[in-house]
Amino acid sequence: MEEEFNIIKQENIILKQKIMELEEKLEKYTNSESSKRYYEKNKDKIKENGANYLKKLKEENPEKLKEYRRTAYLNRKNKLNNST
């Protein structure tokens, strides 16, 4: 019984170390300065692409657009209720 506990404890420590390593590697890709600079430089292009996507969605699949808008409304409503 004691051996099993020690084995599980060691595995837990090893897995925690792996998680820390992976989180450090992930930070490079998600919080990098280069991605922030890219979005700052291409802000207009990104907004235009989003607007084009919504126009295309409106023509091809208006039901999906309604679903997106309803979800956004419910999220805003929840956020408002939680803040008060």
N, C-alpha and C positions, 0 to 999 in steps of 0.2 A: 504494500500500500504506500509506504513511504517512498519507494523507488519511483512508482508511477507519478507521484506528486512532484518529485524532483525533475523527472523527465518533462512533464507538462510545464513546469516552471521555466526550465531551460528553453523549451520551444517558444514559450511566451516571450521571453527576453529576446530571442533571435528574431521573432516576427516583429516585435516593436522596433528593433534596429533596422530591419528591412523597410518598415513603414517610414521611418525617419529619412532613410536614404532616398526612397521614392518621392517623398514630399519635397525634398531638396531639389531633386531633378525636375520635378513638375513645376516648381517655382520659376525655373529658368524660362520655361515656355509660356507660363501664364502671366507673370508679372514683369516681363522684361521691358526695359526702357525702349527697345527698338519697336515693340508693338505699340507702345504709347505714342511714340513719335510718328509711326505710320498712320495711326488714326487721327492724330492732330493735323498732319499734312494733307490727308485725303478725306477730310470730314465731309466736304461737299459731294465728292464722288460716292461715298458710302450712303449719304442721305438720298442721293439720286437713285442709287441701286435699290434702296428700300422702297422708295416711292414707285419705281417701275415694277417691283415685285407685287406691291399691293394692287396696282392697276391690272396687272396680268391675272392676279388671283380673283379680282372682281369680275373679270370677263369669263374666266374659265371655271371658277368654283366659288360662287357667291355664298354657298352654305358654309364653306370652310372659313370664309371671312366673317360671317355672322358668329361662328363658334369662337374665333379669335377675339372678336370684340366683346362677346359675352364674358369670356374668361377674364379679359382685362378689366371689365366692369366689376366682376365679382372680386377680383384681387384688390381693386381700388376700394371697394366697399369694406372688405375685411381689414385692410390697412387703416381705413378711417375709424372703424369700430375699435380696433386694437389700440389706436393712439389716444382715444378718449376714455 
